[in-house]
Amino acid sequence: MNSTTATMTAFALAALAAGAALAADANDPAPTAEREKCYGVSLAGKNDCAAGAGTSCAGTSKVDYQANAWKYVPKGSCVSIKTPTGVGSLMPAKG
């Protein structure tokens, strides 16, 4: 392999790695100043985390609007989200 081919291959691999990192960041539900955890608003299997005993986290809620499962929502919108069981909560339901 000559040096030009090696250089082009290195650039191509670097570009692919950078693209994969950017794509991962775009799908990351990590908290930011613009998002907050909102309990009781996610559909079954669509939660971002915290779904109670016997679950491993994201995507493990068993029912729609599970009160101890949260989803990230735009900051300030949680308690105004209406569901068939009430509104979103900034704290998980006890029980």
Phi, psi and omega per residue, in radians:
M1 nan 2.203 -3.132
N2 -1.430 2.973 -3.036
S3 -1.153 -0.550 3.121
T4 -1.169 -0.772 3.117
T5 -1.117 -0.738 3.137
A6 -1.106 -0.728 3.134
T7 -1.145 -0.793 3.133
M8 -1.091 -0.705 3.115
T9 -1.112 -0.753 3.125
A10 -1.088 -0.758 3.110
F11 -1.109 -0.737 -3.140
A12 -1.098 -0.765 3.123
L13 -1.145 -0.683 3.108
A14 -1.119 -0.722 3.120
A15 -1.118 -0.731 3.104
L16 -1.107 -0.745 3.136
A17 -1.121 -0.735 3.129
A18 -1.137 -0.712 3.106
G19 -1.117 -0.712 3.112
A20 -1.138 -0.686 3.125
A21 -1.138 -0.732 3.119
L22 -1.148 -0.695 3.119
A23 -1.128 -0.698 3.117
A24 -1.122 -0.715 3.126
D25 -1.121 -0.643 -3.109
A26 -1.167 -0.505 -3.121
N27 -1.702 -0.001 -3.070
D28 -1.324 2.108 3.135
P29 -1.514 0.449 -3.110
A30 -1.102 2.637 -3.120
P31 -1.157 2.583 3.052
T32 -2.439 3.089 3.095
A33 -1.148 -0.326 -3.110
E34 -1.659 -0.077 -3.081
R35 -2.228 2.691 3.063
E36 -2.434 2.763 3.073
K37 -1.333 2.313 3.125
C38 -2.248 2.081 -3.111
Y39 -1.541 2.537 3.021
G40 1.403 0.284 -3.103
V41 -2.037 -0.163 -3.065
S42 -1.547 2.690 3.038
L43 -1.423 2.813 -3.138
A44 -0.921 2.246 3.114
G45 1.331 0.087 -3.097
K46 -2.017 0.206 -3.135
N47 -1.323 2.734 3.093
D48 -1.507 -0.482 3.071
C49 -3.131 -3.111 3.115
A50 0.870 1.609 3.124
A51 -2.266 0.345 3.022
G52 1.610 -3.131 -3.106
A53 -1.035 2.469 3.100
G54 1.441 0.124 3.096
T55 -2.061 2.760 -3.080
S56 -1.811 -0.187 3.020
C57 2.362 -2.182 -3.012
A58 -0.959 2.339 3.074
G59 1.327 0.281 -3.053
T60 -1.953 0.071 3.106
S61 -1.129 2.537 -3.026
K62 -1.661 -0.438 -3.103
V63 -2.341 2.791 3.041
D64 -1.111 2.451 3.046
Y65 1.058 0.585 3.126
Q66 -1.042 2.195 -2.968
A67 -1.188 -0.326 3.133
N68 -1.915 0.287 3.071
A69 -1.978 2.351 -3.120
W70 -2.049 2.814 3.091
K71 -2.386 2.504 3.045
Y72 -1.265 2.349 3.106
V73 -2.345 2.851 3.091
P74 -1.012 2.378 -3.105
K75 -0.950 2.330 3.124
G76 1.551 -0.076 -3.080
S77 -1.775 -0.222 -2.986
C78 -0.959 -0.984 -3.027
V79 -1.251 -0.091 3.077
S80 -1.760 -0.026 3.118
I81 -1.398 2.057 -3.122
K82 -1.653 2.362 3.077
T83 -2.229 2.966 3.085
P84 -1.082 -0.285 -3.123
T85 -1.836 0.064 -3.121
G86 2.364 -2.497 3.130
V87 -2.066 2.879 3.101
G88 -1.100 2.783 -3.117
S89 -2.339 2.522 3.084
L90 -1.413 -0.159 3.123
M91 -2.219 2.559 3.104
P92 -1.218 2.661 3.085
A93 -1.267 2.528 3.102
K94 -1.400 2.658 3.056
G95 2.048 nan nan
